[in-house]
């Protein structure tokens, strides 16, 4: 099980990303638009820099929804390899059978 503080920190970042997503997208579009004057684009860069760093999507960490483990994460199932194996062994995941030979 992962540290509760690390899981909560990531949850806080997810909320910030969702809250600021539209504003960040607008500012990035303004910065990328070459038709606008340089001063306006520079203001957009400054506004983007003033926004909280944890609100950037790149700061999110994929974590297992079962255990909170950050590594060995399967995106399709939203869980780690260890949780997947445990749940698959006891028959909690439909269609998955643990093979052994």
Gaussian input, Z-matrix of N, CA and C with variables (Angstrom, degrees):
# hf/3-21g

backbone

0 1
 N
 C     1     B1
 C     2     B2     1     A1
 N     3     B3     2     A2     1     D1
 C     4     B4     3     A3     2     D2
 C     5     B5     4     A4     3     D3
 N     6     B6     5     A5     4     D4
 C     7     B7     6     A6     5     D5
 C     8     B8     7     A7     6     D6
 N     9     B9     8     A8     7     D7
 C    10    B10     9     A9     8     D8
 C    11    B11    10    A10     9     D9
 N    12    B12    11    A11    10    D10
 C    13    B13    12    A12    11    D11
 C    14    B14    13    A13    12    D12
 N    15    B15    14    A14    13    D13
 C    16    B16    15    A15    14    D14
 C    17    B17    16    A16    15    D15
 N    18    B18    17    A17    16    D16
 C    19    B19    18    A18    17    D17
 C    20    B20    19    A19    18    D18
 N    21    B21    20    A20    19    D19
 C    22    B22    21    A21    20    D20
 C    23    B23    22    A22    21    D21
 N    24    B24    23    A23    22    D22
 C    25    B25    24    A24    23    D23
 C    26    B26    25    A25    24    D24
 N    27    B27    26    A26    25    D25
 C    28    B28    27    A27    26    D26
 C    29    B29    28    A28    27    D27
 N    30    B30    29    A29    28    D28
 C    31    B31    30    A30    29    D29
 C    32    B32    31    A31    30    D30
 N    33    B33    32    A32    31    D31
 C    34    B34    33    A33    32    D32
 C    35    B35    34    A34    33    D33
 N    36    B36    35    A35    34    D34
 C    37    B37    36    A36    35    D35
 C    38    B38    37    A37    36    D36
 N    39    B39    38    A38    37    D37
 C    40    B40    39    A39    38    D38
 C    41    B41    40    A40    39    D39
 N    42    B42    41    A41    40    D40
 C    43    B43    42    A42    41    D41
 C    44    B44    43    A43    42    D42
 N    45    B45    44    A44    43    D43
 C    46    B46    45    A45    44    D44
 C    47    B47    46    A46    45    D45
 N    48    B48    47    A47    46    D46
 C    49    B49    48    A48    47    D47
 C    50    B50    49    A49    48    D48
 N    51    B51    50    A50    49    D49
 C    52    B52    51    A51    50    D50
 C    53    B53    52    A52    51    D51
 N    54    B54    53    A53    52    D52
 C    55    B55    54    A54    53    D53
 C    56    B56    55    A55    54    D54
 N    57    B57    56    A56    55    D55
 C    58    B58    57    A57    56    D56
 C    59    B59    58    A58    57    D57
 N    60    B60    59    A59    58    D58
 C    61    B61    60    A60    59    D59
 C    62    B62    61    A61    60    D60
 N    63    B63    62    A62    61    D61
 C    64    B64    63    A63    62    D62
 C    65    B65    64    A64    63    D63
 N    66    B66    65    A65    64    D64
 C    67    B67    66    A66    65    D65
 C    68    B68    67    A67    66    D66
 N    69    B69    68    A68    67    D67
 C    70    B70    69    A69    68    D68
 C    71    B71    70    A70    69    D69
 N    72    B72    71    A71    70    D70
 C    73    B73    72    A72    71    D71
 C    74    B74    73    A73    72    D72
 N    75    B75    74    A74    73    D73
 C    76    B76    75    A75    74    D74
 C    77    B77    76    A76    75    D75
 N    78    B78    77    A77    76    D76
 C    79    B79    78    A78    77    D77
 C    80    B80    79    A79    78    D78
 N    81    B81    80    A80    79    D79
 C    82    B82    81    A81    80    D80
 C    83    B83    82    A82    81    D81
 N    84    B84    83    A83    82    D82
 C    85    B85    84    A84    83    D83
 C    86    B86    85    A85    84    D84
 N    87    B87    86    A86    85    D85
 C    88    B88    87    A87    86    D86
 C    89    B89    88    A88    87    D87
 N    90    B90    89    A89    88    D88
 C    91    B91    90    A90    89    D89
 C    92    B92    91    A91    90    D90
 N    93    B93    92    A92    91    D91
 C    94    B94    93    A93    92    D92
 C    95    B95    94    A94    93    D93
 N    96    B96    95    A95    94    D94
 C    97    B97    96    A96    95    D95
 C    98    B98    97    A97    96    D96
 N    99    B99    98    A98    97    D97
 C   100   B100    99    A99    98    D98
 C   101   B101   100   A100    99    D99
 N   102   B102   101   A101   100   D100
 C   103   B103   102   A102   101   D101
 C   104   B104   103   A103   102   D102
 N   105   B105   104   A104   103   D103
 C   106   B106   105   A105   104   D104
 C   107   B107   106   A106   105   D105
 N   108   B108   107   A107   106   D106
 C   109   B109   108   A108   107   D107
 C   110   B110   109   A109   108   D108
 N   111   B111   110   A110   109   D109
 C   112   B112   111   A111   110   D110
 C   113   B113   112   A112   111   D111
 N   114   B114   113   A113   112   D112
 C   115   B115   114   A114   113   D113
 C   116   B116   115   A115   114   D114
 N   117   B117   116   A116   115   D115
 C   118   B118   117   A117   116   D116
 C   119   B119   118   A118   117   D117
 N   120   B120   119   A119   118   D118
 C   121   B121   120   A120   119   D119
 C   122   B122   121   A121   120   D120
 N   123   B123   122   A122   121   D121
 C   124   B124   123   A123   122   D122
 C   125   B125   124   A124   123   D123
 N   126   B126   125   A125   124   D124
 C   127   B127   126   A126   125   D125
 C   128   B128   127   A127   126   D126
 N   129   B129   128   A128   127   D127
 C   130   B130   129   A129   128   D128
 C   131   B131   130   A130   129   D129
 N   132   B132   131   A131   130   D130
 C   133   B133   132   A132   131   D131
 C   134   B134   133   A133   132   D132
 N   135   B135   134   A134   133   D133
 C   136   B136   135   A135   134   D134
 C   137   B137   136   A136   135   D135
 N   138   B138   137   A137   136   D136
 C   139   B139   138   A138   137   D137
 C   140   B140   139   A139   138   D138
 N   141   B141   140   A140   139   D139
 C   142   B142   141   A141   140   D140
 C   143   B143   142   A142   141   D141
 N   144   B144   143   A143   142   D142
 C   145   B145   144   A144   143   D143
 C   146   B146   145   A145   144   D144
 N   147   B147   146   A146   145   D145
 C   148   B148   147   A147   146   D146
 C   149   B149   148   A148   147   D147
 N   150   B150   149   A149   148   D148
 C   151   B151   150   A150   149   D149
 C   152   B152   151   A151   150   D150
 N   153   B153   152   A152   151   D151
 C   154   B154   153   A153   152   D152
 C   155   B155   154   A154   153   D153
 N   156   B156   155   A155   154   D154
 C   157   B157   156   A156   155   D155
 C   158   B158   157   A157   156   D156
 N   159   B159   158   A158   157   D157
 C   160   B160   159   A159   158   D158
 C   161   B161   160   A160   159   D159
 N   162   B162   161   A161   160   D160
 C   163   B163   162   A162   161   D161
 C   164   B164   163   A163   162   D162
 N   165   B165   164   A164   163   D163
 C   166   B166   165   A165   164   D164
 C   167   B167   166   A166   165   D165
 N   168   B168   167   A167   166   D166
 C   169   B169   168   A168   167   D167
 C   170   B170   169   A169   168   D168
 N   171   B171   170   A170   169   D169
 C   172   B172   171   A171   170   D170
 C   173   B173   172   A172   171   D171
 N   174   B174   173   A173   172   D172
 C   175   B175   174   A174   173   D173
 C   176   B176   175   A175   174   D174
 N   177   B177   176   A176   175   D175
 C   178   B178   177   A177   176   D176
 C   179   B179   178   A178   177   D177
 N   180   B180   179   A179   178   D178
 C   181   B181   180   A180   179   D179
 C   182   B182   181   A181   180   D180
 N   183   B183   182   A182   181   D181
 C   184   B184   183   A183   182   D182
 C   185   B185   184   A184   183   D183
 N   186   B186   185   A185   184   D184
 C   187   B187   186   A186   185   D185
 C   188   B188   187   A187   186   D186
 N   189   B189   188   A188   187   D187
 C   190   B190   189   A189   188   D188
 C   191   B191   190   A190   189   D189
 N   192   B192   191   A191   190   D190
 C   193   B193   192   A192   191   D191
 C   194   B194   193   A193   192   D192
 N   195   B195   194   A194   193   D193
 C   196   B196   195   A195   194   D194
 C   197   B197   196   A196   195   D195
 N   198   B198   197   A197   196   D196
 C   199   B199   198   A198   197   D197
 C   200   B200   199   A199   198   D198
 N   201   B201   200   A200   199   D199
 C   202   B202   201   A201   200   D200
 C   203   B203   202   A202   201   D201
 N   204   B204   203   A203   202   D202
 C   205   B205   204   A204   203   D203
 C   206   B206   205   A205   204   D204
 N   207   B207   206   A206   205   D205
 C   208   B208   207   A207   206   D206
 C   209   B209   208   A208   207   D207
 N   210   B210   209   A209   208   D208
 C   211   B211   210   A210   209   D209
 C   212   B212   211   A211   210   D210
 N   213   B213   212   A212   211   D211
 C   214   B214   213   A213   212   D212
 C   215   B215   214   A214   213   D213
 N   216   B216   215   A215   214   D214
 C   217   B217   216   A216   215   D215
 C   218   B218   217   A217   216   D216
 N   219   B219   218   A218   217   D217
 C   220   B220   219   A219   218   D218
 C   221   B221   220   A220   219   D219
 N   222   B222   221   A221   220   D220
 C   223   B223   222   A222   221   D221
 C   224   B224   223   A223   222   D222
 N   225   B225   224   A224   223   D223
 C   226   B226   225   A225   224   D224
 C   227   B227   226   A226   225   D225
 N   228   B228   227   A227   226   D226
 C   229   B229   228   A228   227   D227
 C   230   B230   229   A229   228   D228
 N   231   B231   230   A230   229   D229
 C   232   B232   231   A231   230   D230
 C   233   B233   232   A232   231   D231
 N   234   B234   233   A233   232   D232
 C   235   B235   234   A234   233   D233
 C   236   B236   235   A235   234   D234
 N   237   B237   236   A236   235   D235
 C   238   B238   237   A237   236   D236
 C   239   B239   238   A238   237   D237
 N   240   B240   239   A239   238   D238
 C   241   B241   240   A240   239   D239
 C   242   B242   241   A241   240   D240
 N   243   B243   242   A242   241   D241
 C   244   B244   243   A243   242   D242
 C   245   B245   244   A244   243   D243
 N   246   B246   245   A245   244   D244
 C   247   B247   246   A246   245   D245
 C   248   B248   247   A247   246   D246
 N   249   B249   248   A248   247   D247
 C   250   B250   249   A249   248   D248
 C   251   B251   250   A250   249   D249
 N   252   B252   251   A251   250   D250
 C   253   B253   252   A252   251   D251
 C   254   B254   253   A253   252   D252
 N   255   B255   254   A254   253   D253
 C   256   B256   255   A255   254   D254
 C   257   B257   256   A256   255   D255
 N   258   B258   257   A257   256   D256
 C   259   B259   258   A258   257   D257
 C   260   B260   259   A259   258   D258
 N   261   B261   260   A260   259   D259
 C   262   B262   261   A261   260   D260
 C   263   B263   262   A262   261   D261
 N   264   B264   263   A263   262   D262
 C   265   B265   264   A264   263   D263
 C   266   B266   265   A265   264   D264
 N   267   B267   266   A266   265   D265
 C   268   B268   267   A267   266   D266
 C   269   B269   268   A268   267   D267
 N   270   B270   269   A269   268   D268
 C   271   B271   270   A270   269   D269
 C   272   B272   271   A271   270   D270
 N   273   B273   272   A272   271   D271
 C   274   B274   273   A273   272   D272
 C   275   B275   274   A274   273   D273
 N   276   B276   275   A275   274   D274
 C   277   B277   276   A276   275   D275
 C   278   B278   277   A277   276   D276
 N   279   B279   278   A278   277   D277
 C   280   B280   279   A279   278   D278
 C   281   B281   280   A280   279   D279
 N   282   B282   281   A281   280   D280
 C   283   B283   282   A282   281   D281
 C   284   B284   283   A283   282   D282
 N   285   B285   284   A284   283   D283
 C   286   B286   285   A285   284   D284
 C   287   B287   286   A286   285   D285
 N   288   B288   287   A287   286   D286
 C   289   B289   288   A288   287   D287
 C   290   B290   289   A289   288   D288
 N   291   B291   290   A290   289   D289
 C   292   B292   291   A291   290   D290
 C   293   B293   292   A292   291   D291
 N   294   B294   293   A293   292   D292
 C   295   B295   294   A294   293   D293
 C   296   B296   295   A295   294   D294
 N   297   B297   296   A296   295   D295
 C   298   B298   297   A297   296   D296
 C   299   B299   298   A298   297   D297
 N   300   B300   299   A299   298   D298
 C   301   B301   300   A300   299   D299
 C   302   B302   301   A301   300   D300

   B1=1.4454
   B2=1.5298
   B3=1.3045
   B4=1.4630
   B5=1.5299
   B6=1.3257
   B7=1.4564
   B8=1.5239
   B9=1.3026
   B10=1.4694
   B11=1.5226
   B12=1.3239
   B13=1.4643
   B14=1.5264
   B15=1.3327
   B16=1.4625
   B17=1.5233
   B18=1.3254
   B19=1.4677
   B20=1.5208
   B21=1.3183
   B22=1.4665
   B23=1.5275
   B24=1.3347
   B25=1.4631
   B26=1.5224
   B27=1.3415
   B28=1.4582
   B29=1.5344
   B30=1.3372
   B31=1.4703
   B32=1.5256
   B33=1.3202
   B34=1.4664
   B35=1.5233
   B36=1.3311
   B37=1.4632
   B38=1.5268
   B39=1.3421
   B40=1.4640
   B41=1.5241
   B42=1.3232
   B43=1.4637
   B44=1.5279
   B45=1.3349
   B46=1.4625
   B47=1.5277
   B48=1.3214
   B49=1.4676
   B50=1.5236
   B51=1.3302
   B52=1.4625
   B53=1.5213
   B54=1.3235
   B55=1.4596
   B56=1.5266
   B57=1.3397
   B58=1.4586
   B59=1.5231
   B60=1.3140
   B61=1.4682
   B62=1.5248
   B63=1.3285
   B64=1.4705
   B65=1.5294
   B66=1.3288
   B67=1.4626
   B68=1.5239
   B69=1.3433
   B70=1.4529
   B71=1.5237
   B72=1.3243
   B73=1.4654
   B74=1.5278
   B75=1.3469
   B76=1.4628
   B77=1.5269
   B78=1.3294
   B79=1.4653
   B80=1.5269
   B81=1.3292
   B82=1.4581
   B83=1.5193
   B84=1.3405
   B85=1.4655
   B86=1.5258
   B87=1.3328
   B88=1.4621
   B89=1.5273
   B90=1.3143
   B91=1.4638
   B92=1.5330
   B93=1.3231
   B94=1.4678
   B95=1.5247
   B96=1.3370
   B97=1.4684
   B98=1.5326
   B99=1.3180
   B100=1.4678
   B101=1.5288
   B102=1.3318
   B103=1.4615
   B104=1.5263
   B105=1.3333
   B106=1.4661
   B107=1.5200
   B108=1.3375
   B109=1.4666
   B110=1.5388
   B111=1.3115
   B112=1.4589
   B113=1.5256
   B114=1.3540
   B115=1.4677
   B116=1.5299
   B117=1.3290
   B118=1.4713
   B119=1.5256
   B120=1.3207
   B121=1.4593
   B122=1.5251
   B123=1.3240
   B124=1.4659
   B125=1.5326
   B126=1.3394
   B127=1.4686
   B128=1.5209
   B129=1.3260
   B130=1.4651
   B131=1.5302
   B132=1.3234
   B133=1.4701
   B134=1.5233
   B135=1.3340
   B136=1.4601
   B137=1.5275
   B138=1.3230
   B139=1.4694
   B140=1.5268
   B141=1.3135
   B142=1.4690
   B143=1.5283
   B144=1.3252
   B145=1.4647
   B146=1.5181
   B147=1.3329
   B148=1.4556
   B149=1.5197
   B150=1.3057
   B151=1.4654
   B152=1.5279
   B153=1.3531
   B154=1.4659
   B155=1.5297
   B156=1.3127
   B157=1.4614
   B158=1.5225
   B159=1.3257
   B160=1.4600
   B161=1.5237
   B162=1.3211
   B163=1.4513
   B164=1.5178
   B165=1.3311
   B166=1.4649
   B167=1.5252
   B168=1.3209
   B169=1.4633
   B170=1.5203
   B171=1.3194
   B172=1.4574
   B173=1.5315
   B174=1.3277
   B175=1.4656
   B176=1.5221
   B177=1.3345
   B178=1.4598
   B179=1.5219
   B180=1.3083
   B181=1.4593
   B182=1.5172
   B183=1.3292
   B184=1.4569
   B185=1.5236
   B186=1.3268
   B187=1.4576
   B188=1.5149
   B189=1.3129
   B190=1.4548
   B191=1.5261
   B192=1.3318
   B193=1.4592
   B194=1.5198
   B195=1.3282
   B196=1.4570
   B197=1.5257
   B198=1.3359
   B199=1.4604
   B200=1.5232
   B201=1.3308
   B202=1.4530
   B203=1.5119
   B204=1.3077
   B205=1.4677
   B206=1.5338
   B207=1.3612
   B208=1.4637
   B209=1.5274
   B210=1.3128
   B211=1.4640
   B212=1.5266
   B213=1.3212
   B214=1.4579
   B215=1.5155
   B216=1.3324
   B217=1.4610
   B218=1.5202
   B219=1.3334
   B220=1.4592
   B221=1.5232
   B222=1.3215
   B223=1.4662
   B224=1.5098
   B225=1.3085
   B226=1.4607
   B227=1.5331
   B228=1.3198
   B229=1.4679
   B230=1.5177
   B231=1.3268
   B232=1.4630
   B233=1.5295
   B234=1.3219
   B235=1.4646
   B236=1.5125
   B237=1.3155
   B238=1.4599
   B239=1.5177
   B240=1.3141
   B241=1.4609
   B242=1.5185
   B243=1.3278
   B244=1.4613
   B245=1.5258
   B246=1.3412
   B247=1.4584
   B248=1.5237
   B249=1.3284
   B250=1.4638
   B251=1.5267
   B252=1.3080
   B253=1.4730
   B254=1.5198
   B255=1.3382
   B256=1.4662
   B257=1.5238
   B258=1.3301
   B259=1.4552
   B260=1.5265
   B261=1.3328
   B262=1.4564
   B263=1.5169
   B264=1.3123
   B265=1.4657
   B266=1.5189
   B267=1.3211
   B268=1.4732
   B269=1.5257
   B270=1.3391
   B271=1.4551
   B272=1.5113
   B273=1.3206
   B274=1.4636
   B275=1.5270
   B276=1.3343
   B277=1.4687
   B278=1.5355
   B279=1.3343
   B280=1.4601
   B281=1.5347
   B282=1.3173
   B283=1.4531
   B284=1.5114
   B285=1.3220
   B286=1.4630
   B287=1.5226
   B288=1.3274
   B289=1.4643
   B290=1.5208
   B291=1.3131
   B292=1.4558
   B293=1.5212
   B294=1.3164
   B295=1.4657
   B296=1.5204
   B297=1.3156
   B298=1.4643
   B299=1.5236
   B300=1.3233
   B301=1.4646
   B302=1.4913
   A1=109.01
   A2=115.51
   A3=121.16
   A4=110.25
   A5=115.34
   A6=119.80
   A7=109.68
   A8=115.83
   A9=120.88
   A10=110.74
   A11=117.09
   A12=120.00
   A13=111.13
   A14=116.73
   A15=120.18
   A16=110.89
   A17=116.58
   A18=120.83
   A19=109.84
   A20=117.21
   A21=121.23
   A22=111.66
   A23=116.65
   A24=120.39
   A25=110.43
   A26=116.11
   A27=120.37
   A28=110.86
   A29=117.46
   A30=120.92
   A31=110.92
   A32=116.25
   A33=120.93
   A34=110.50
   A35=115.84
   A36=120.35
   A37=111.03
   A38=117.39
   A39=120.61
   A40=110.90
   A41=116.75
   A42=120.21
   A43=111.11
   A44=116.83
   A45=120.94
   A46=111.40
   A47=116.69
   A48=120.81
   A49=109.95
   A50=116.72
   A51=120.23
   A52=111.41
   A53=116.92
   A54=121.16
   A55=111.84
   A56=116.93
   A57=121.40
   A58=114.69
   A59=118.30
   A60=120.94
   A61=112.36
   A62=118.26
   A63=120.51
   A64=111.59
   A65=116.02
   A66=119.91
   A67=110.93
   A68=116.92
   A69=120.96
   A70=111.06
   A71=116.89
   A72=120.50
   A73=110.84
   A74=116.55
   A75=120.13
   A76=111.17
   A77=116.64
   A78=120.22
   A79=111.36
   A80=117.25
   A81=120.21
   A82=111.38
   A83=116.72
   A84=119.91
   A85=110.49
   A86=116.53
   A87=120.89
   A88=110.76
   A89=116.71
   A90=121.50
   A91=110.95
   A92=116.53
   A93=120.97
   A94=113.25
   A95=117.53
   A96=121.30
   A97=109.94
   A98=116.55
   A99=121.62
   A100=112.59
   A101=117.65
   A102=120.89
   A103=112.94
   A104=116.87
   A105=120.41
   A106=110.65
   A107=116.82
   A108=119.65
   A109=111.60
   A110=115.22
   A111=121.71
   A112=112.08
   A113=117.65
   A114=121.02
   A115=111.00
   A116=115.65
   A117=119.93
   A118=110.71
   A119=116.12
   A120=119.86
   A121=110.93
   A122=116.61
   A123=120.32
   A124=110.76
   A125=117.71
   A126=121.10
   A127=110.75
   A128=115.90
   A129=120.08
   A130=110.85
   A131=116.61
   A132=120.49
   A133=110.11
   A134=116.61
   A135=120.51
   A136=111.52
   A137=116.90
   A138=120.50
   A139=110.68
   A140=116.15
   A141=119.60
   A142=110.81
   A143=117.43
   A144=120.74
   A145=112.73
   A146=117.68
   A147=120.98
   A148=112.76
   A149=117.34
   A150=120.80
   A151=109.92
   A152=117.71
   A153=119.75
   A154=112.08
   A155=114.87
   A156=120.77
   A157=111.44
   A158=117.09
   A159=120.64
   A160=112.11
   A161=118.01
   A162=121.10
   A163=113.10
   A164=117.47
   A165=121.45
   A166=109.70
   A167=116.04
   A168=121.16
   A169=111.98
   A170=117.48
   A171=121.52
   A172=111.65
   A173=117.56
   A174=121.61
   A175=113.18
   A176=117.79
   A177=120.27
   A178=110.82
   A179=115.09
   A180=121.80
   A181=107.86
   A182=117.42
   A183=120.07
   A184=108.29
   A185=116.20
   A186=120.83
   A187=110.18
   A188=115.42
   A189=122.14
   A190=109.29
   A191=117.19
   A192=120.27
   A193=112.18
   A194=117.51
   A195=121.52
   A196=110.89
   A197=116.01
   A198=119.69
   A199=114.09
   A200=118.32
   A201=121.05
   A202=113.74
   A203=116.91
   A204=121.64
   A205=110.49
   A206=117.65
   A207=119.76
   A208=114.68
   A209=118.07
   A210=120.10
   A211=110.93
   A212=115.53
   A213=120.77
   A214=110.74
   A215=117.02
   A216=123.68
   A217=110.59
   A218=117.10
   A219=122.60
   A220=108.06
   A221=116.91
   A222=121.31
   A223=112.45
   A224=116.73
   A225=120.79
   A226=111.46
   A227=116.41
   A228=121.20
   A229=113.02
   A230=117.17
   A231=123.58
   A232=112.49
   A233=115.66
   A234=119.74
   A235=110.74
   A236=115.41
   A237=120.54
   A238=110.44
   A239=114.86
   A240=120.49
   A241=111.87
   A242=117.14
   A243=121.38
   A244=109.98
   A245=117.02
   A246=120.56
   A247=110.34
   A248=116.66
   A249=121.33
   A250=110.58
   A251=116.24
   A252=120.29
   A253=111.41
   A254=116.47
   A255=120.21
   A256=111.37
   A257=116.60
   A258=120.16
   A259=111.56
   A260=117.15
   A261=120.70
   A262=112.10
   A263=117.30
   A264=121.31
   A265=112.17
   A266=116.86
   A267=119.11
   A268=112.61
   A269=116.50
   A270=120.58
   A271=115.82
   A272=118.22
   A273=121.68
   A274=112.86
   A275=117.43
   A276=121.07
   A277=107.45
   A278=116.99
   A279=120.54
   A280=111.70
   A281=115.78
   A282=121.49
   A283=114.71
   A284=118.41
   A285=120.72
   A286=110.23
   A287=113.71
   A288=119.90
   A289=107.30
   A290=116.14
   A291=120.29
   A292=108.42
   A293=115.42
   A294=118.37
   A295=108.87
   A296=115.19
   A297=121.10
   A298=107.76
   A299=116.90
   A300=119.74
   A301=110.43
   D1=134.43
   D2=-179.31
   D3=-75.54
   D4=163.52
   D5=177.05
   D6=-64.93
   D7=137.38
   D8=-179.26
   D9=-62.43
   D10=-34.31
   D11=-178.60
   D12=-65.74
   D13=-38.32
   D14=179.45
   D15=-68.22
   D16=-38.69
   D17=178.59
   D18=-66.21
   D19=-44.41
   D20=-179.35
   D21=-66.86
   D22=-36.97
   D23=177.67
   D24=-62.08
   D25=-41.54
   D26=178.92
   D27=-67.77
   D28=-37.92
   D29=177.56
   D30=-63.97
   D31=-38.99
   D32=177.62
   D33=-63.73
   D34=-40.95
   D35=178.07
   D36=-64.19
   D37=-38.69
   D38=178.69
   D39=-61.22
   D40=-41.51
   D41=179.01
   D42=-65.26
   D43=-41.13
   D44=177.71
   D45=-63.66
   D46=-41.10
   D47=-179.73
   D48=-63.31
   D49=-44.64
   D50=179.84
   D51=-64.90
   D52=-38.82
   D53=-178.36
   D54=-67.52
   D55=-40.95
   D56=-172.96
   D57=-97.95
   D58=3.01
   D59=-172.93
   D60=-59.60
   D61=-45.88
   D62=-176.95
   D63=-65.62
   D64=-43.83
   D65=-178.60
   D66=-64.30
   D67=-42.83
   D68=178.23
   D69=-62.19
   D70=-41.48
   D71=-179.43
   D72=-64.17
   D73=-41.45
   D74=178.51
   D75=-63.54
   D76=-44.74
   D77=-179.66
   D78=-64.59
   D79=-41.13
   D80=179.22
   D81=-66.01
   D82=-36.60
   D83=177.03
   D84=-65.78
   D85=-39.14
   D86=177.44
   D87=-63.30
   D88=-43.03
   D89=-179.60
   D90=-64.26
   D91=-38.42
   D92=-176.74
   D93=-78.54
   D94=-17.13
   D95=-177.18
   D96=-76.42
   D97=109.25
   D98=-176.17
   D99=-77.37
   D100=-13.61
   D101=-179.80
   D102=-77.50
   D103=-21.54
   D104=-179.52
   D105=-76.28
   D106=155.96
   D107=177.26
   D108=-65.03
   D109=152.86
   D110=-176.74
   D111=-60.74
   D112=-36.72
   D113=-178.46
   D114=-63.43
   D115=-41.89
   D116=-179.20
   D117=-66.66
   D118=-40.57
   D119=178.09
   D120=-66.13
   D121=-37.63
   D122=179.17
   D123=-66.95
   D124=-37.62
   D125=175.43
   D126=-61.25
   D127=-39.40
   D128=178.78
   D129=-64.71
   D130=-38.06
   D131=177.48
   D132=-63.19
   D133=-43.66
   D134=179.47
   D135=-64.37
   D136=-40.42
   D137=178.08
   D138=-64.67
   D139=-40.36
   D140=178.87
   D141=-65.29
   D142=-37.09
   D143=178.32
   D144=-69.42
   D145=-26.40
   D146=179.47
   D147=-78.14
   D148=-17.95
   D149=179.94
   D150=-69.65
   D151=155.11
   D152=-179.07
   D153=-63.07
   D154=138.83
   D155=-177.86
   D156=-64.88
   D157=-36.32
   D158=-178.21
   D159=-71.24
   D160=-6.28
   D161=177.20
   D162=-84.36
   D163=-3.27
   D164=178.92
   D165=-80.51
   D166=139.30
   D167=-176.69
   D168=-62.94
   D169=-29.52
   D170=-177.75
   D171=-66.82
   D172=-20.01
   D173=-178.32
   D174=-78.82
   D175=-10.83
   D176=179.92
   D177=-73.02
   D178=149.36
   D179=178.27
   D180=-121.34
   D181=129.34
   D182=176.08
   D183=-70.59
   D184=123.79
   D185=-179.42
   D186=-128.34
   D187=147.09
   D188=177.93
   D189=-62.82
   D190=132.50
   D191=179.59
   D192=-75.59
   D193=-17.17
   D194=179.78
   D195=-86.92
   D196=-52.11
   D197=-173.30
   D198=-111.24
   D199=-17.75
   D200=-177.11
   D201=85.75
   D202=4.78
   D203=-178.57
   D204=-65.89
   D205=132.18
   D206=-177.04
   D207=-86.91
   D208=-15.30
   D209=-175.61
   D210=-111.94
   D211=158.45
   D212=-179.29
   D213=65.47
   D214=43.52
   D215=-172.37
   D216=-96.84
   D217=128.18
   D218=174.60
   D219=-97.76
   D220=115.69
   D221=-175.98
   D222=-63.62
   D223=-39.66
   D224=-175.68
   D225=-63.08
   D226=-36.66
   D227=-177.36
   D228=-100.90
   D229=-11.03
   D230=-178.59
   D231=57.80
   D232=39.81
   D233=175.91
   D234=-149.23
   D235=164.30
   D236=-177.98
   D237=-82.40
   D238=166.80
   D239=-178.37
   D240=-63.71
   D241=-32.82
   D242=-177.47
   D243=-72.57
   D244=-45.61
   D245=177.84
   D246=-64.58
   D247=-37.45
   D248=178.33
   D249=-61.71
   D250=-44.11
   D251=-179.48
   D252=-66.33
   D253=-42.68
   D254=179.95
   D255=-63.41
   D256=-48.44
   D257=-178.89
   D258=-68.51
   D259=-34.02
   D260=177.18
   D261=-67.84
   D262=-35.29
   D263=-178.98
   D264=-67.86
   D265=-34.46
   D266=-178.89
   D267=-94.20
   D268=4.28
   D269=174.45
   D270=82.68
   D271=22.78
   D272=-179.35
   D273=-82.69
   D274=-18.78
   D275=-178.56
   D276=-106.33
   D277=118.85
   D278=-177.39
   D279=-63.29
   D280=135.71
   D281=176.36
   D282=83.23
   D283=-3.20
   D284=-179.16
   D285=-104.79
   D286=127.89
   D287=178.63
   D288=-127.41
   D289=130.29
   D290=178.11
   D291=-76.10
   D292=124.64
   D293=-179.54
   D294=-97.37
   D295=146.67
   D296=175.17
   D297=-147.51
   D298=148.26
   D299=179.15
   D300=-145.60

